[in-house]
Amino acid sequence: MADVKRPMINDALRLIRLYYGYSQAELAEELGLSQSMISEIERNAKTVSIDVLERYSERLGVRMSQLMFFAEELEGEPVQKRGRLIIANRVLKLLEAFSPKEHADAAQ
């Protein structure tokens, strides 16, 4: 059963890369990995190690537990819905940034 869920972390890492707007080459440079390694991870050709998860976590400022939780949330969802989850989250963050409370705090 663990083998079935494992590719979801690979998919999650690809979606996270896209969410942050990195190309594979840019992210590879940021993480100190090769672009081919990022490609293999995203194609589910390479198993994600704890070291790689730590690199993503540190560079992107996302806890490893959040990466794993996101991967679990993607399990069983069609590709279209996965993309919508990313977009919806980005829109929510944008709206939070422009909320009236934020503007009031910024004006002071």
Buried (B, 14 or more C-beta within 10 A) or exposed (E): EEEEBEBBBBBBBBBBBBBBEBEBEBBBBBBEBEBEBBBBBBEBEBEBEEEBBEBBBEBBEBEEEBBBEBBEEBEEBEEEEBBEBBEEEEEEEEEEEEEEEEEEEEEE
